[in-house]
Structures are given as C-alpha cells and as structure tokens.
Amino acid sequence: MDFLFNTNVQFFILAYLVGGIPFGLLLAKKFAGVDIKASGSGSIGATNVLRVVKESDPDLAKKLGAATLALDALKGVFVLSIAYFIGLSEATLWAIAVLAVIGHCFSPYLNFEGGKGIATGMGVMMFMLPSETAIALAVWAIGAKVIRISSISSLTAVASLLVASFYIHPDMPHAPVVFIVFILNYKHIPNIIRLFKGEEKRVI
C-alpha cells in the first residue's frame, strides 16, 4: 500500500473521486425534489437537469442547469489547479484530466454510472488546451443556436477540439485528448442511436 503515499497516485484518486460527484443529481434533489436519474434521459448532467426540472419550474430549471454546468466543469479544474500549483508534471496533469472525466462518466457514487462528460471534459480541456477549447465552445454555441439539439452540438464541438489540437499543437502527445474524446463519444451512443431514428429531442 506504499503507492498510496505517492503524490501522483493521491491526485489520481482525488481527480476520480471529485470528478464523480453528481452535482446535477444533488442539486435537482435538493432544490427541485426530483430524481433526474429516474427521469428524462437518466443522465446526471446539465441538459437532463434542465429537461426534467423545466416540467415543473422553468425558471428554476435554468438556474439549476447553469449551476450544474458550472460545477461539472470546475470539478476537474479544481484538482488540476492544485496539481499545477504544486508543480506536478504535464503528464500527471493529463492523467488527472482523464480521470476527472472518467469519474464523471463512471461515478463511484452511482454504481459506476454517470453523465455524458461534456462539461467536465470541456473544463479540463480549457485548463490544458485553452485555444482548442475556445474553438470548440464557439462551434458548440453555433450548433446550439442553429440546430438546437444538445448531443449534436456537443459531439461536433468535441470533434472540432480534437482536430484543432492536431493543428495548434502538432507535436504534443495526443493520446489523452483522443482518449477523452473516445469516452465522450462512447457515453453519447444512446443519443447517436436516437439521432439516426429521428427521436433525439431539441433541448437547447
């Protein structure tokens, strides 16, 4: 068990545990009295919070959705900021970023289920690759306004981030970015199936 005293390992565990905090579930239960795991898409993210709470209180839905989005984005950044401040290596920072996303998507507090990971993924990417993430967010904003389907906007933004990373930082190791993108796409498989069936709802 000596490995648990290794600073990197401690941050890896912290990233996973903090990443796994289901803020959307907690906020919806506390302030709206609803279980978003049992309603809507069953996801713990901001989109499902907005979708489910909007049925009873549209104004509260917007507030809880925004709070969920912010907290999900910041939980990975929180651990990364501490790790960066104490001088951990870039490779360690990337591992922390990956584990924060894994924590959100496969939460230890929800029997290893979780959200789609977009907010947490964009949060850690903003920290690690700010230019690429700014491009992705612009793509997401355009998609959200024009298409108004959350999954399409999100997946298009993720794809643009990956492509931009190869153009802006061609010499960096891209494995962590590819892995995060893979996880985000994997978690969106049900949405992709609904898109092909024409069943994906407009939420944004």
C-alpha positions as CSV (number, residue, x, y, z in Angstrom):
1,M,0.0,0.0,0.0
2,D,3.0,2.3,-0.1
3,F,2.0,3.5,-3.5
4,L,-0.9,5.4,-1.8
5,F,1.7,7.8,-0.4
6,N,2.9,8.7,-3.9
7,T,1.7,12.3,-4.7
8,N,0.7,11.4,-8.2
9,V,-1.4,8.5,-7.1
10,Q,-3.1,10.6,-4.5
11,F,-4.0,13.2,-7.1
12,F,-5.2,10.5,-9.5
13,I,-7.6,9.2,-6.8
14,L,-8.7,12.7,-5.9
15,A,-9.4,13.5,-9.5
16,Y,-11.6,10.4,-9.9
17,L,-13.5,11.0,-6.6
18,V,-14.1,14.7,-7.2
19,G,-14.9,14.1,-10.9
20,G,-17.5,11.6,-9.8
21,I,-19.5,14.0,-7.6
22,P,-23.0,14.1,-9.3
23,F,-23.8,17.7,-8.8
24,G,-26.8,17.6,-11.2
25,L,-28.4,14.8,-9.2
26,L,-27.7,16.5,-5.8
27,L,-28.9,20.0,-6.9
28,A,-32.1,18.6,-8.5
29,K,-33.0,16.6,-5.4
30,K,-32.2,19.4,-3.0
31,F,-33.9,22.3,-4.8
32,A,-36.5,20.7,-7.1
33,G,-37.3,17.5,-5.2
34,V,-36.8,15.3,-8.3
35,D,-34.6,12.4,-9.1
36,I,-33.1,13.1,-12.6
37,K,-31.7,9.5,-12.7
38,A,-35.3,8.3,-12.9
39,S,-36.5,10.9,-15.3
40,G,-35.7,12.2,-18.8
41,S,-32.6,10.6,-20.2
42,G,-31.4,9.4,-16.8
43,S,-28.2,11.4,-17.1
44,I,-26.8,13.5,-14.3
45,G,-25.7,16.4,-16.5
46,A,-27.0,19.9,-17.0
47,T,-29.1,19.0,-20.1
48,N,-31.1,16.4,-18.2
49,V,-31.4,18.7,-15.2
50,L,-32.9,21.4,-17.5
51,R,-35.1,18.9,-19.3
52,V,-36.6,17.4,-16.1
53,V,-36.9,20.4,-13.8
54,K,-38.4,22.5,-16.6
55,E,-41.5,20.4,-16.5
56,S,-42.4,21.8,-13.1
57,D,-40.4,25.1,-12.8
58,P,-38.8,26.6,-16.0
59,D,-37.1,29.4,-14.1
60,L,-35.6,27.0,-11.5
61,A,-34.6,24.7,-14.3
62,K,-32.4,27.4,-15.9
63,K,-30.7,28.2,-12.6
64,L,-30.0,24.5,-11.7
65,G,-28.9,23.7,-15.2
66,A,-26.4,26.6,-15.2
67,A,-25.2,25.6,-11.7
68,T,-24.8,22.0,-12.8
69,L,-22.9,23.0,-15.9
70,A,-20.5,25.3,-13.9
71,L,-19.8,22.8,-11.1
72,D,-19.3,19.9,-13.5
73,A,-16.8,22.0,-15.5
74,L,-15.0,23.2,-12.4
75,K,-14.6,19.9,-10.5
76,G,-11.8,18.8,-12.9
77,V,-10.3,22.2,-13.0
78,F,-10.2,22.3,-9.2
79,V,-7.9,19.3,-8.9
80,L,-5.8,20.3,-11.9
81,S,-5.2,23.8,-10.4
82,I,-3.9,22.3,-7.2
83,A,-1.7,19.9,-9.1
84,Y,-0.3,22.6,-11.3
85,F,0.3,24.9,-8.3
86,I,2.5,22.3,-6.6
87,G,4.4,21.7,-9.7
88,L,3.3,18.2,-10.9
89,S,4.4,17.3,-14.4
90,E,2.4,17.8,-17.6
91,A,2.0,14.1,-18.0
92,T,0.5,13.9,-14.5
93,L,-1.8,16.8,-15.3
94,W,-3.1,15.0,-18.3
95,A,-3.7,11.8,-16.3
96,I,-5.7,13.9,-13.8
97,A,-7.8,15.4,-16.6
98,V,-8.6,12.0,-18.0
99,L,-9.5,10.6,-14.5
100,A,-11.8,13.5,-13.7
101,V,-13.8,12.8,-16.9
102,I,-13.8,9.1,-16.1
103,G,-15.1,9.9,-12.6
104,H,-18.0,11.9,-14.0
105,C,-18.9,9.4,-16.6
106,F,-18.5,6.4,-14.4
107,S,-19.1,7.8,-10.9
108,P,-18.1,5.7,-7.9
109,Y,-21.1,7.1,-6.0
110,L,-23.6,5.9,-8.6
111,N,-22.6,2.3,-9.2
112,F,-20.2,3.5,-11.9
113,E,-22.9,5.1,-13.9
114,G,-22.8,8.9,-14.6
115,G,-23.2,11.7,-17.1
116,K,-22.1,12.3,-20.7
117,G,-18.9,14.1,-19.6
118,I,-19.2,17.2,-21.9
119,A,-19.0,19.9,-19.2
120,T,-16.2,18.1,-17.2
121,G,-14.4,17.3,-20.4
122,M,-14.5,20.9,-21.6
123,G,-13.5,22.1,-18.2
124,V,-10.3,20.1,-18.1
125,M,-9.6,20.9,-21.8
126,M,-10.0,24.6,-21.1
127,F,-7.2,24.2,-18.5
128,M,-4.9,22.0,-20.7
129,L,-5.7,23.3,-24.2
130,P,-7.4,26.8,-23.9
131,S,-7.2,27.7,-27.6
132,E,-8.6,24.5,-28.8
133,T,-11.4,24.6,-26.2
134,A,-12.3,28.2,-27.2
135,I,-12.8,26.9,-30.8
136,A,-14.9,24.0,-29.6
137,L,-17.1,26.3,-27.5
138,A,-17.6,28.6,-30.5
139,V,-18.7,25.5,-32.5
140,W,-20.9,24.4,-29.7
141,A,-22.6,27.8,-29.5
142,I,-23.3,27.9,-33.2
143,G,-24.7,24.4,-33.1
144,A,-26.8,25.2,-30.1
145,K,-28.3,28.2,-31.8
146,V,-28.8,26.7,-35.2
147,I,-29.5,23.0,-34.6
148,R,-30.8,23.2,-31.0
149,I,-30.0,19.5,-30.3
150,S,-27.7,19.2,-27.4
151,S,-26.0,15.9,-28.5
152,I,-25.2,17.2,-32.0
153,S,-23.8,20.4,-30.7
154,S,-21.7,18.6,-28.1
155,L,-20.3,16.0,-30.3
156,T,-19.5,18.5,-33.1
157,A,-17.7,20.6,-30.5
158,V,-15.7,17.7,-29.2
159,A,-14.7,16.7,-32.8
160,S,-13.6,20.3,-33.5
161,L,-11.4,20.3,-30.4
162,L,-9.7,17.1,-31.4
163,V,-9.0,18.4,-34.9
164,A,-7.8,21.8,-33.6
165,S,-5.4,20.1,-31.2
166,F,-3.6,18.5,-34.1
167,Y,-3.3,21.8,-35.9
168,I,-2.4,24.0,-33.0
169,H,-0.2,21.6,-31.1
170,P,1.0,19.0,-33.7
171,D,4.0,17.9,-31.5
172,M,2.2,17.2,-28.3
173,P,1.2,13.7,-27.2
174,H,-2.4,13.4,-28.3
175,A,-3.3,10.1,-26.6
176,P,-5.0,11.8,-23.6
177,V,-7.1,14.0,-25.9
178,V,-8.1,11.1,-28.1
179,F,-9.0,9.0,-25.0
180,I,-11.2,11.8,-23.5
181,V,-12.9,12.3,-26.9
182,F,-13.5,8.5,-27.1
183,I,-15.1,8.4,-23.7
184,L,-17.4,11.4,-24.6
185,N,-18.5,9.7,-27.8
186,Y,-19.0,6.4,-26.1
187,K,-21.3,8.0,-23.5
188,H,-23.3,9.5,-26.3
189,I,-24.0,6.2,-28.1
190,P,-27.7,6.2,-27.0
191,N,-28.0,9.8,-28.3
192,I,-26.4,8.8,-31.6
193,I,-28.9,5.9,-31.9
194,R,-31.8,8.3,-31.2
195,L,-30.4,10.7,-33.8
196,F,-30.4,8.0,-36.5
197,K,-34.0,7.1,-35.5
198,G,-35.1,10.8,-35.5
199,E,-36.0,10.6,-31.8
200,E,-33.5,13.0,-30.3
201,K,-35.3,15.9,-28.8
202,R,-34.4,19.6,-29.0
203,V,-33.5,20.9,-25.6
204,I,-31.3,24.0,-26.0
